[in-house]
Amino acid sequence: MPTITQERIASRLKDLGLSAGQASLDAGLSRSLLGKFVRGEVERMRDDNLRAVAATLKCSLAWLMGETDVMEEPPSRTGAAPSASAPAPVMTLVADGPDRARIHVEGTVTFEAALAIMDLFRKGQAG
């Protein structure tokens, strides 16, 4: 019997007209992982992978996991919108070598935003 997460992933794939393989690649995962998860061939996915899938499927992680029935889009991959009183955060990726980098942050950013910039760096290194 599929889990609520598997059902919701399958539903979002259909709604968005995406194949499991394409959504997997868009989320930075192996082409087959999402399809195997939806079919029950893979029992669990890591939290960071589920966050990437939620972003790709334009829904919140809480909705995807069945923690809420309200399907919201996640905050932008660059972090939450700044409040009127706070300056927008600035994140800079500084390469320290061919396979090392550090993130310099001015202001406050979400953990997801920090992960997103690291993902972009890794994808740039792989491409």
Backbone as a printed PyTorch tensor [residue, N CA C, xyz], in Angstrom:
tensor([[[  0.8460,  -1.1820,   0.0000],
         [  0.0000,   0.0000,   0.0000],
         [  0.8920,   1.2450,   0.0000]],

        [[  0.6550,   2.1680,  -0.9490],
         [  1.5050,   3.3580,  -1.0210],
         [  1.3170,   4.2700,   0.1860]],

        [[  2.3950,   4.9600,   0.5400],
         [  2.3210,   5.9450,   1.6180],
         [  1.7100,   7.2290,   1.0750]],

        [[  1.3220,   8.1170,   1.9700],
         [  0.7670,   9.4020,   1.5350],
         [  1.7990,  10.1800,   0.7290]],

        [[  3.0700,  10.0580,   1.0980],
         [  4.1220,  10.7590,   0.3580],
         [  4.2150,  10.2200,  -1.0610]],

        [[  4.1840,   8.9100,  -1.2170],
         [  4.2370,   8.3190,  -2.5550],
         [  3.0310,   8.7570,  -3.3850]],

        [[  1.8420,   8.7520,  -2.7710],
         [  0.6290,   9.1610,  -3.4850],
         [  0.7030,  10.6200,  -3.9090]],

        [[  1.1950,  11.4680,  -3.0190],
         [  1.2510,  12.8980,  -3.3340],
         [  2.3050,  13.1930,  -4.3940]],

        [[  3.4150,  12.4860,  -4.3600],
         [  4.4230,  12.6710,  -5.4140],
         [  3.8250,  12.2720,  -6.7570]],

        [[  3.1760,  11.1120,  -6.8090],
         [  2.5600,  10.6480,  -8.0610],
         [  1.5250,  11.6490,  -8.5600]],

        [[  0.7360,  12.2060,  -7.6450],
         [ -0.2890,  13.1820,  -8.0060],
         [  0.3300,  14.4510,  -8.5800]],

        [[  1.3780,  14.9610,  -7.9260],
         [  2.0310,  16.1880,  -8.4070],
         [  2.7140,  15.9610,  -9.7470]],

        [[  3.3260,  14.7930,  -9.9360],
         [  3.9500,  14.4870, -11.2220],
         [  2.8980,  14.5790, -12.3300]],

        [[  1.7460,  13.9810, -12.0790],
         [  0.6640,  13.9970, -13.0650],
         [  0.1720,  15.4230, -13.2930]],

        [[ -0.0660,  16.1730, -12.1930],
         [ -0.5580,  17.5510, -12.3050],
         [  0.3860,  18.4330, -13.1160]],

        [[  1.6870,  18.2330, -12.9300],
         [  2.6880,  19.0700, -13.6010],
         [  3.1190,  18.5130, -14.9510]],

        [[  2.6370,  17.3180, -15.2870],
         [  3.0090,  16.7010, -16.5620],
         [  4.4670,  16.2950, -16.6220]],

        [[  5.0130,  15.9070, -15.4800],
         [  6.4230,  15.5030, -15.4070],
         [  6.5340,  13.9920, -15.2750]],

        [[  7.5680,  13.4370, -15.8590],
         [  7.8750,  12.0310, -15.6040],
         [  8.6670,  11.9590, -14.3050]],

        [[  8.6330,  10.8000, -13.6710],
         [  9.4130,  10.6120, -12.4460],
         [ 10.9000,  10.7910, -12.7360]],

        [[ 11.3350,  10.3120, -13.8870],
         [ 12.7460,  10.4350, -14.2510],
         [ 13.1800,  11.8810, -14.4070]],

        [[ 12.3630,  12.6840, -15.1090],
         [ 12.7130,  14.0890, -15.3050],
         [ 12.6820,  14.8460, -13.9850]],

        [[ 11.6640,  14.5780, -13.1520],
         [ 11.5900,  15.2440, -11.8480],
         [ 12.7820,  14.8720, -10.9790]],

        [[ 13.2020,  13.6150, -11.0400],
         [ 14.3890,  13.1850, -10.2880],
         [ 15.6070,  13.9940, -10.7060]],

        [[ 15.8170,  14.0940, -12.0110],
         [ 16.9720,  14.8490, -12.5060],
         [ 16.8690,  16.3230, -12.1310]],

        [[ 15.6620,  16.8920, -12.2610],
         [ 15.4700,  18.3030, -11.9030],
         [ 15.7530,  18.5560, -10.4280]],

        [[ 15.5140,  17.5470,  -9.5920],
         [ 15.7560,  17.6700,  -8.1500],
         [ 17.2080,  17.3430,  -7.7900]],

        [[ 18.0100,  16.9760,  -8.7840],
         [ 19.4140,  16.6600,  -8.5220],
         [ 19.6310,  15.2360,  -8.0600]],

        [[ 18.6740,  14.3600,  -8.3290],
         [ 18.7670,  12.9570,  -7.9160],
         [ 19.0590,  12.0900,  -9.1270]],

        [[ 19.3270,  10.8180,  -8.8840],
         [ 19.5130,   9.9020, -10.0110],
         [ 18.1780,   9.7680, -10.7350]],

        [[ 18.2330,   9.5080, -12.0260],
         [ 17.0180,   9.4440, -12.8470],
         [ 15.9960,   8.4600, -12.2990]],

        [[ 16.4440,   7.3490, -11.7340],
         [ 15.5160,   6.2860, -11.3390],
         [ 14.9840,   6.3920,  -9.9110]],

        [[ 15.5800,   7.2210,  -9.0690],
         [ 15.2420,   7.2070,  -7.6430],
         [ 13.7720,   7.5330,  -7.3610]],

        [[ 13.2520,   8.5720,  -7.9400],
         [ 11.8810,   8.9820,  -7.6390],
         [ 10.8730,   7.9320,  -8.0990]],

        [[ 11.0610,   7.3850,  -9.2800],
         [ 10.1660,   6.3380,  -9.7690],
         [ 10.1860,   5.1150,  -8.8710]],

        [[ 11.3710,   4.7280,  -8.4320],
         [ 11.4820,   3.5810,  -7.5270],
         [ 10.7960,   3.8590,  -6.1980]],

        [[ 10.9080,   5.0940,  -5.7150],
         [ 10.2580,   5.4490,  -4.4570],
         [  8.7430,   5.3920,  -4.5970]],

        [[  8.2130,   5.9620,  -5.6660],
         [  6.7630,   5.9810,  -5.8750],
         [  6.2180,   4.5560,  -6.0300]],

        [[  6.9810,   3.6760,  -6.6790],
         [  6.5470,   2.2790,  -6.8580],
         [  6.7800,   1.4230,  -5.6170]],

        [[  7.4510,   1.9720,  -4.6070],
         [  7.6990,   1.2210,  -3.3800],
         [  8.9330,   0.3540,  -3.4270]],

        [[  9.7530,   0.5060,  -4.4650],
         [ 10.9930,  -0.2610,  -4.5680],
         [ 12.0770,   0.3030,  -3.6520]],

        [[ 11.9420,   1.5700,  -3.2910],
         [ 12.7950,   2.2400,  -2.3100],
         [ 11.8640,   2.6770,  -1.1900]],

        [[ 12.1620,   2.2590,   0.0360],
         [ 11.2500,   2.5300,   1.1520],
         [ 11.3460,   3.9420,   1.7030]],

        [[ 12.5570,   4.5020,   1.7480],
         [ 12.7550,   5.8160,   2.3590],
         [ 13.6180,   6.6780,   1.4550]],

        [[ 13.3900,   7.9860,   1.5720],
         [ 14.2760,   8.9460,   0.9210],
         [ 14.8090,   9.8770,   1.9940]],

        [[ 16.0450,  10.3060,   1.8310],
         [ 16.6390,  11.2380,   2.7810],
         [ 15.8690,  12.5560,   2.7800]],

        [[ 15.8930,  13.2230,   3.9270],
         [ 15.1720,  14.4910,   4.0700],
         [ 15.6160,  15.5220,   3.0370]],

        [[ 16.9230,  15.6210,   2.7840],
         [ 17.3840,  16.6130,   1.8070],
         [ 16.8800,  16.2740,   0.4090]],

        [[ 16.7650,  14.9860,   0.0850],
         [ 16.2160,  14.6000,  -1.2110],
         [ 14.7320,  14.9340,  -1.3010]],

        [[ 13.9960,  14.7060,  -0.2160],
         [ 12.5680,  15.0460,  -0.2120],
         [ 12.3570,  16.5480,  -0.3310]],

        [[ 13.2390,  17.3480,   0.2940],
         [ 13.1490,  18.8120,   0.1580],
         [ 13.3540,  19.2150,  -1.2980]],

        [[ 14.3260,  18.5950,  -1.9540],
         [ 14.5860,  18.9060,  -3.3620],
         [ 13.4070,  18.4860,  -4.2360]],

        [[ 12.8000,  17.3410,  -3.9340],
         [ 11.6290,  16.8740,  -4.6810],
         [ 10.4690,  17.8500,  -4.4800]],

        [[ 10.2400,  18.2910,  -3.2510],
         [  9.1570,  19.2460,  -2.9770],
         [  9.3610,  20.5300,  -3.7810]],

        [[ 10.5750,  21.0290,  -3.8250],
         [ 10.8500,  22.2450,  -4.5970],
         [ 10.5850,  22.0100,  -6.0820]],

        [[ 11.0120,  20.8620,  -6.5810],
         [ 10.7990,  20.5330,  -7.9930],
         [  9.3120,  20.4040,  -8.3100]],

        [[  8.5590,  19.8370,  -7.3700],
         [  7.1250,  19.6280,  -7.5850],
         [  6.2810,  20.8210,  -7.1510]],

        [[  6.9540,  21.9110,  -6.7600],
         [  6.2840,  23.1680,  -6.4050],
         [  5.2430,  22.9770,  -5.3130]],

        [[  5.6560,  22.3170,  -4.2500],
         [  4.7840,  22.1160,  -3.0910],
         [  5.6450,  22.1470,  -1.8360]],

        [[  5.0120,  22.2850,  -0.7020],
         [  5.7780,  22.3110,   0.5400],
         [  6.1450,  20.8990,   0.9610]],

        [[  7.2230,  20.7870,   1.6970],
         [  7.6440,  19.4940,   2.2340],
         [  6.5920,  18.9680,   3.1970]],

        [[  5.9970,  19.8600,   3.9920],
         [  4.9660,  19.4400,   4.9550],
         [  3.7800,  18.8000,   4.2350]],

        [[  3.3620,  19.3710,   3.1050],
         [  2.2520,  18.7870,   2.3490],
         [  2.6690,  17.4420,   1.7640]],

        [[  3.8560,  17.4110,   1.1950],
         [  4.3450,  16.1800,   0.5770],
         [  4.4000,  15.0360,   1.5810]],

        [[  4.7650,  15.3410,   2.8270],
         [  4.8920,  14.3260,   3.8720],
         [  3.5530,  14.0010,   4.5460]],

        [[  2.4840,  14.7190,   4.1870],
         [  1.1870,  14.4560,   4.7840],
         [  0.9870,  15.1410,   6.1220]],

        [[  1.8390,  16.1150,   6.4450],
         [  1.7270,  16.8280,   7.7200],
         [  0.6710,  17.9210,   7.6730]],

        [[  0.2610,  18.3040,   6.4700],
         [ -0.7810,  19.3110,   6.2840],
         [ -1.5400,  18.9860,   5.0120]],

        [[ -2.7660,  19.4690,   4.9310],
         [ -3.5500,  19.2800,   3.7110],
         [ -3.5020,  20.5100,   2.8120]],

        [[ -2.7770,  21.5360,   3.2490],
         [ -2.6470,  22.7550,   2.4670],
         [ -1.3750,  22.6580,   1.6410]],

        [[ -1.5530,  22.6050,   0.3180],
         [ -0.3940,  22.4870,  -0.5560],
         [  0.1040,  23.8840,  -0.8950]],

        [[  1.1990,  24.2740,  -0.2830],
         [  1.7940,  25.5770,  -0.5410],
         [  3.0700,  25.3730,  -1.3270]],

        [[  3.3940,  26.3700,  -2.1470],
         [  4.6880,  26.3190,  -2.7990],
         [  5.7480,  26.6310,  -1.7560]],

        [[  6.9070,  26.0040,  -1.8710],
         [  7.9730,  26.2850,  -0.9060],
         [  8.5150,  27.6920,  -1.0970]],

        [[  9.2340,  28.2020,  -0.0830],
         [  9.8950,  29.4980,  -0.2720],
         [ 10.8290,  29.4000,  -1.4640]],

        [[ 11.1360,  30.5170,  -2.0620],
         [ 12.0220,  30.5050,  -3.2200],
         [ 13.3460,  29.8620,  -2.8530]],

        [[ 14.0370,  29.3330,  -3.8560],
         [ 15.3000,  28.6470,  -3.6230],
         [ 16.3750,  29.6050,  -3.1060]],

        [[ 16.1220,  30.8980,  -3.1500],
         [ 17.1060,  31.8500,  -2.6400],
         [ 16.7720,  32.3120,  -1.2440]],

        [[ 15.7810,  31.7160,  -0.6080],
         [ 15.4450,  32.0720,   0.7640],
         [ 14.0980,  32.7560,   0.8380]],

        [[ 13.6420,  32.9760,   2.0540],
         [ 12.3500,  33.6080,   2.2770],
         [ 12.4140,  35.0750,   1.8730]],

        [[ 11.2700,  35.6090,   1.5110],
         [ 11.2050,  37.0230,   1.1480],
         [ 11.5640,  37.8710,   2.3550]],

        [[ 12.3550,  38.9010,   2.1580],
         [ 12.7370,  39.7400,   3.2970],
         [ 11.5570,  40.5560,   3.7870]],

        [[ 11.5470,  40.8460,   5.0700],
         [ 10.5060,  41.7090,   5.6140],
         [ 10.8380,  43.1420,   5.2440]],

        [[  9.8650,  44.0270,   5.3820],
         [ 10.0620,  45.4250,   5.0150],
         [ 11.1330,  46.0790,   5.8710]],

        [[ 11.3040,  45.6070,   7.1040],
         [ 12.2530,  46.2500,   8.0070],
         [ 13.6650,  45.6790,   7.9040]],

        [[ 13.8220,  44.5370,   7.2820],
         [ 15.1380,  43.9120,   7.2060],
         [ 15.6790,  43.9970,   5.7810]],

        [[ 16.9740,  44.2830,   5.6450],
         [ 17.5480,  44.2980,   4.3000],
         [ 17.5830,  42.8690,   3.7430]],

        [[ 17.5230,  42.7760,   2.4340],
         [ 17.5780,  41.4570,   1.7970],
         [ 18.9330,  40.8180,   2.0930]],

        [[ 18.9500,  39.5270,   2.3960],
         [ 20.2230,  38.8650,   2.6530],
         [ 21.0370,  38.7400,   1.3700]],

        [[ 22.3360,  38.7090,   1.5360],
         [ 23.2410,  38.5330,   0.4070],
         [ 24.0710,  37.2900,   0.6830]],

        [[ 24.0450,  36.3590,  -0.2530],
         [ 24.8410,  35.1440,  -0.1250],
         [ 25.8550,  35.1220,  -1.2600]],

        [[ 27.0930,  34.8940,  -0.9230],
         [ 28.1470,  34.8330,  -1.9130],
         [ 28.8690,  33.5080,  -1.7780]],

        [[ 29.0490,  32.8240,  -2.8840],
         [ 29.7840,  31.5700,  -2.9020],
         [ 31.2100,  31.8820,  -3.3180]],

        [[ 32.1670,  31.5060,  -2.4830],
         [ 33.5770,  31.7710,  -2.7490],
         [ 34.2790,  30.4430,  -2.9600]],

        [[ 34.8080,  30.2290,  -4.1610],
         [ 35.5200,  28.9880,  -4.4600],
         [ 36.9090,  29.0660,  -3.8440]],

        [[ 37.2580,  28.0640,  -3.0480],
         [ 38.5720,  27.9780,  -2.4270],
         [ 39.4740,  26.9990,  -3.1660]],

        [[ 39.0070,  26.4330,  -4.2130],
         [ 39.7530,  25.4530,  -4.9830],
         [ 38.8020,  24.7500,  -5.9310]],

        [[ 39.2910,  23.7610,  -6.6680],
         [ 38.4350,  23.0970,  -7.6550],
         [ 37.2670,  22.3240,  -7.0450]],

        [[ 37.3940,  21.9030,  -5.7950],
         [ 36.3050,  21.1250,  -5.1930],
         [ 35.9620,  21.6130,  -3.7830]],

        [[ 36.3060,  22.8580,  -3.4790],
         [ 36.0080,  23.4330,  -2.1600],
         [ 35.4320,  24.8160,  -2.3320]],

        [[ 34.4720,  25.1270,  -1.4900],
         [ 33.8710,  26.4580,  -1.5230],
         [ 33.3540,  26.7920,  -0.1450]],

        [[ 33.1450,  28.0740,   0.0870],
         [ 32.5190,  28.5080,   1.3290],
         [ 31.4600,  29.5250,   0.9730]],

        [[ 30.5040,  29.6590,   1.8600],
         [ 29.4170,  30.5960,   1.6390],
         [ 29.5840,  31.7500,   2.6250]],

        [[ 29.5520,  32.9490,   2.1000],
         [ 29.6000,  34.1450,   2.9290],
         [ 28.1910,  34.7250,   2.9370]],

        [[ 27.6470,  34.9480,   4.1290],
         [ 26.2740,  35.4290,   4.2560],
         [ 26.2700,  36.7630,   4.9830]],

        [[ 25.6070,  37.7430,   4.3830],
         [ 25.3550,  39.0240,   5.0390],
         [ 23.8560,  39.0950,   5.2510]],

        [[ 23.4210,  39.0620,   6.4930],
         [ 21.9950,  39.0320,   6.7950],
         [ 21.6040,  37.6210,   7.2270]],

        [[ 20.3120,  37.3650,   7.2450],
         [ 19.7980,  36.0800,   7.6840],
         [ 19.1890,  35.3400,   6.5100]],

        [[ 19.5900,  34.0860,   6.3470],
         [ 19.0100,  33.2350,   5.3020],
         [ 18.5670,  31.9200,   5.9360]],

        [[ 17.6890,  31.2260,   5.2580],
         [ 17.2390,  29.9350,   5.7460],
         [ 18.2890,  28.8690,   5.4570]],

        [[ 18.1960,  27.7960,   6.1970],
         [ 19.0760,  26.6690,   5.9570],
         [ 18.8760,  26.1310,   4.5400]],

        [[ 17.6090,  26.1170,   4.0830],
         [ 17.3010,  25.6280,   2.7400],
         [ 17.9830,  26.4910,   1.6770]],

        [[ 18.0530,  27.7980,   1.9200],
         [ 18.7140,  28.6790,   0.9640],
         [ 20.2060,  28.3740,   0.8970]],

        [[ 20.8160,  28.1040,   2.0420],
         [ 22.2350,  27.7370,   2.0510],
         [ 22.4460,  26.4260,   1.2960]],

        [[ 21.5580,  25.4560,   1.5040],
         [ 21.6610,  24.1850,   0.7730],
         [ 21.4920,  24.4000,  -0.7280]],

        [[ 20.5810,  25.2910,  -1.0880],
         [ 20.3220,  25.5540,  -2.5030],
         [ 21.5520,  26.1000,  -3.2000]],

        [[ 22.2460,  27.0350,  -2.5670],
         [ 23.4320,  27.5930,  -3.2180],
         [ 24.5460,  26.5470,  -3.3130]],

        [[ 24.6400,  25.6780,  -2.3090],
         [ 25.6320,  24.6020,  -2.3910],
         [ 25.2770,  23.6300,  -3.5080]],

        [[ 23.9820,  23.3470,  -3.6880],
         [ 23.5480,  22.4850,  -4.7950],
         [ 23.9250,  23.0930,  -6.1370]],

        [[ 23.7050,  24.4060,  -6.2710],
         [ 24.0580,  25.0810,  -7.5170],
         [ 25.5510,  24.9780,  -7.7850]],

        [[ 26.3570,  25.1090,  -6.7510],
         [ 27.7970,  24.9800,  -6.9150],
         [ 28.1590,  23.5820,  -7.3810]],

        [[ 27.5660,  22.5620,  -6.7100],
         [ 27.8670,  21.1730,  -7.1030],
         [ 27.4470,  20.8930,  -8.5330]],

        [[ 26.2880,  21.3880,  -8.9450],
         [ 25.8360,  21.1740, -10.3200],
         [ 26.7610,  21.8600, -11.3060]],

        [[ 27.2470,  23.0350, -10.9420],
         [ 28.1890,  23.7430, -11.7960],
         [ 29.5050,  23.0000, -11.9350]],

        [[ 29.9380,  22.3410, -10.8670],
         [ 31.1710,  21.5670, -10.8950],
         [ 31.0120,  20.3110, -11.7360]],

        [[ 29.7950,  19.7260, -11.7110],
         [ 29.5630,  18.4850, -12.4480],
         [ 29.3980,  18.7520, -13.9470]],

        [[ 28.9670,  19.9550, -14.2930],
         [ 28.6450,  20.2700, -15.6950],
         [ 29.7670,  20.7560, -16.4520]]])
